[in-house]
């Protein structure tokens, strides 16, 4: 059974996080030039907070919360580690952080008709999407 830990992300984690983002085939931001090193760095603390999941010392997933907007900027799990509950736990860390910072709701967007779309729907997030829109938007209200 793998050892799984969750911790705050740091600068040294950025290459692994970028590799995971690029490994997710349904990701509309797969072009490495669209998400820069500076963006990853900014969300480590200046604009929000980031977390990683390590399984046996290897980064298996990550999430970022954008503090001012009350949104999830990123949530990705390495395809080799899907189905282990990593995404749910990372999402719980990110939403908990935003609720602790006074947000009554958390928002995010993802591509429609993707695994991520189904993931958030299954977790009870409220979905809004109009036919032809490029993104499906989700909202979770504080309990």
C-alpha positions as CSV (number, residue, x, y, z in Angstrom):
1,X,0.0,0.0,0.0
2,X,1.5,3.4,-1.0
3,X,2.3,6.0,1.6
4,X,0.2,9.1,0.8
5,X,0.8,12.5,2.2
6,X,-0.6,16.0,1.5
7,X,1.4,19.2,2.1
8,X,1.7,22.7,1.0
9,X,3.3,23.1,-2.4
10,X,6.7,24.8,-2.8
11,X,8.9,26.1,-5.6
12,X,10.7,22.8,-5.9
13,X,7.4,21.1,-6.8
14,X,6.6,23.2,-9.8
15,X,8.4,21.0,-12.4
16,X,6.4,18.0,-11.2
17,X,3.1,19.9,-11.1
18,X,3.7,21.2,-14.7
19,X,4.4,17.7,-15.9
20,X,1.2,16.4,-14.3
21,X,-0.8,19.3,-15.9
22,X,0.6,18.4,-19.3
23,X,-0.1,14.7,-18.8
24,X,-3.8,15.2,-18.4
25,X,-5.1,14.8,-22.0
26,X,-8.4,16.6,-21.5
27,X,-6.7,19.7,-20.2
28,X,-7.4,22.7,-22.4
29,X,-4.3,24.4,-21.1
30,X,-1.9,21.7,-22.3
31,X,0.1,24.2,-24.2
32,X,3.1,24.8,-21.8
33,X,3.3,28.4,-22.8
34,X,-0.2,29.1,-21.5
35,X,0.7,28.5,-17.8
36,X,4.0,30.0,-16.9
37,X,6.5,29.3,-14.1
38,X,5.6,32.7,-12.7
39,X,1.9,31.7,-12.5
40,X,2.7,28.6,-10.5
41,X,5.0,30.7,-8.3
42,X,2.4,33.4,-7.7
43,X,-0.2,31.0,-6.5
44,X,2.1,29.4,-4.0
45,X,1.4,32.3,-1.6
46,X,1.0,35.7,-3.2
47,X,-2.3,35.0,-4.9
48,X,-3.4,31.9,-3.0
49,X,-2.2,28.6,-1.8
50,X,-1.1,25.3,-3.4
51,X,-1.0,21.8,-2.1
52,X,0.5,18.6,-3.4
53,X,-0.1,14.9,-2.8
54,X,2.9,12.7,-2.6
55,X,2.6,8.9,-3.0
56,X,5.8,7.1,-2.0
57,X,7.7,10.4,-2.3
58,X,6.5,11.1,-5.9
59,X,4.1,14.0,-6.6
60,X,0.8,12.5,-7.7
61,X,-1.5,15.5,-7.8
62,X,-1.8,19.2,-6.9
63,X,-4.4,21.9,-6.3
64,X,-4.2,25.7,-6.2
65,X,-6.8,28.0,-4.6
66,X,-7.0,31.7,-5.7
67,X,-7.6,33.6,-2.5
68,X,-9.2,36.9,-3.7
69,X,-11.5,35.4,-6.3
70,X,-12.5,32.5,-4.1
71,X,-11.8,30.1,-6.9
72,X,-9.9,26.9,-7.7
73,X,-7.2,27.8,-10.1
74,X,-6.0,24.2,-10.7
75,X,-6.7,20.7,-9.7
76,X,-4.8,17.9,-11.5
77,X,-4.0,14.3,-10.6
78,X,-1.4,12.3,-12.5
79,X,-3.3,9.8,-14.7
80,X,-1.3,7.0,-13.2
81,X,-2.8,7.8,-9.7
82,X,-6.4,8.5,-10.7
83,X,-9.1,6.7,-8.6
84,X,-7.2,6.8,-5.3
85,X,-9.2,9.8,-3.8
86,X,-6.4,12.2,-4.4
87,X,-8.5,14.8,-6.3
88,X,-11.2,14.7,-3.6
89,X,-8.7,15.3,-0.8
90,X,-6.8,18.1,-2.6
91,X,-10.1,19.8,-3.5
92,X,-11.2,19.6,0.2
93,X,-7.9,21.3,1.2
94,X,-8.4,24.1,-1.4
95,X,-12.1,24.7,-0.6
96,X,-11.4,24.6,3.1
97,X,-8.7,27.2,2.7
98,X,-11.1,29.5,0.8
99,X,-13.9,29.1,3.2
100,X,-11.5,29.9,6.1
101,X,-10.7,33.1,4.2
102,X,-14.3,34.2,4.4
103,X,-15.7,33.1,1.0
104,X,-19.3,31.9,1.2
105,X,-18.9,30.1,-2.1
106,X,-16.1,28.7,-4.2
107,X,-16.1,28.7,-8.0
108,X,-14.2,27.0,-10.8
109,X,-14.5,26.2,-14.5
110,X,-13.5,23.3,-16.6
111,X,-14.2,21.9,-20.1
112,X,-17.7,20.6,-20.6
113,X,-18.2,16.8,-21.0
114,X,-14.9,16.0,-19.5
115,X,-13.9,13.7,-16.6
116,X,-13.4,16.9,-14.6
117,X,-16.9,18.0,-15.4
118,X,-18.3,14.6,-14.2
119,X,-16.0,14.7,-11.1
120,X,-17.4,18.0,-9.8
121,X,-20.9,17.1,-10.7
122,X,-20.6,13.8,-8.8
123,X,-19.3,15.7,-5.7
124,X,-22.4,17.9,-5.7
125,X,-21.0,21.2,-7.1
126,X,-23.7,23.3,-8.8
127,X,-23.0,23.3,-12.6
128,X,-24.0,25.9,-15.1
129,X,-23.3,25.6,-18.8
130,X,-25.1,26.7,-21.9
131,X,-24.8,24.9,-25.1
132,X,-21.9,26.2,-27.1
133,X,-20.1,27.7,-24.1
134,X,-16.4,26.8,-24.0
135,X,-16.5,26.1,-20.2
136,X,-18.7,24.6,-17.6
137,X,-18.8,26.7,-14.5
138,X,-19.2,25.2,-11.0
139,X,-20.0,26.6,-7.6
140,X,-19.9,25.1,-4.1
141,X,-21.5,27.0,-1.2
142,X,-20.2,26.8,2.3
143,X,-22.3,24.3,4.3
